[in-house]
Amino acid sequence: MLIEAKNIVFSYTKKNVILDNVSLGIDTGERAALVGPSGCGKSTLSQILAGYLTPQKGTVLFEGKPLPRKGYCPVQLIYQHPEKAINPRWKLGRTLTEAWDPDEGFLEEMGIEKEWLSRYPAELSGGEMQRFCIARALGPGTRFVIADEMSTMLDVITQAQIWNLMLRIIEKRKLGLLMVTHNPDLAKRVCSRVIDFEKFVK
């Protein structure tokens, strides 16, 4: 098992339990989707799997070991809103090299123009910013990608372009993928396993 959540319990308040004894495992190279409406706990579980939130109970294991707390994390989370992952006061070149330093060939493959690196986040469109955030998440140490409503805010054409690009890289590098979405049709097109999250957590 590449990544595994065991008996996860998480609540923001004592009276509001979001996840109650939830377990989930995803194998190397597997593409899985969590499908469900907003507010059901999908994004919370995603942030726990990526190490951004700590559950009150339960554990997250990567290749049988706890997620590393220092250095580059092999589990990378791509948010629906790219501005959540980006410092608005930094130029994009600094933001990218803080994570890793890709060559021009990779940037070209991602559809990222070199001149973007001298710009601030507010100077790019939503689709351009999401391409940048995907590139930032796909460093050489990445083994598992969580895409949390990654393309929801984009138009249909840009959405298709970004997912085609993502899947090409994921297949080439044999990365694991967890897609988080409220769109079951998109999940079926992208993933080999689709989980109805509301039924799954009951």
C-alpha positions, 0 to 999 in steps of 0.5 A: 500500500502506497498511502494508508489512513487508519481509523481517522477521527477529526473534528473542528469542534467537540460537537462537529465530528467531520470524520469518524473512524475513517480508513482508506488505502491507495496502491502505487500507481492507482488513480482513485476518486472521492466523490461527494457534495461540499461539506462532507469531509473530502477536503479535510481527509485530503489535508490529513493525508497530505500532512496539513491537518493532524487527526485527533485519532488514527494514523497516516502511513506512507509506504508503511511509515509516518509522513516525513515532517521535514524536507520534501513531502512525497505527498503533494496537495493541489488545491482548488484555489491556487492562491491558497498555496502561493505567497502573493508577495513572492514572484513565481520563480522564487515560489517554484524554486523553494519547492524544486528547480525544474528545467526548461523542458519540464516547464515547456511540457507544463505549458508554463512560459519562462516570463511567468517566473518574473511575475507575481501571482496576481498577474496570471490567470486562474488557468495559468496559476493552476498550471504553475501549482501543478508544476510546483507539486510535481517535484522529483520527490513526489510519489502521490498527488491529491487533486482537491477540486483542482479544475472546478474553477476552470472552463471546460477546455482548460479543464480538459487540457490540464487533466490530460497533462496531469494524467500523462505525467502521472502515468509516465512517473507511475504516481498515485492519484487521489482526485477529490471532486463533486463531479462523478462523470469526471471522476469516472473518466479520470480514475480507475476507482470511484468512492462515494464518500458519503456512503464510504464514511457511514 
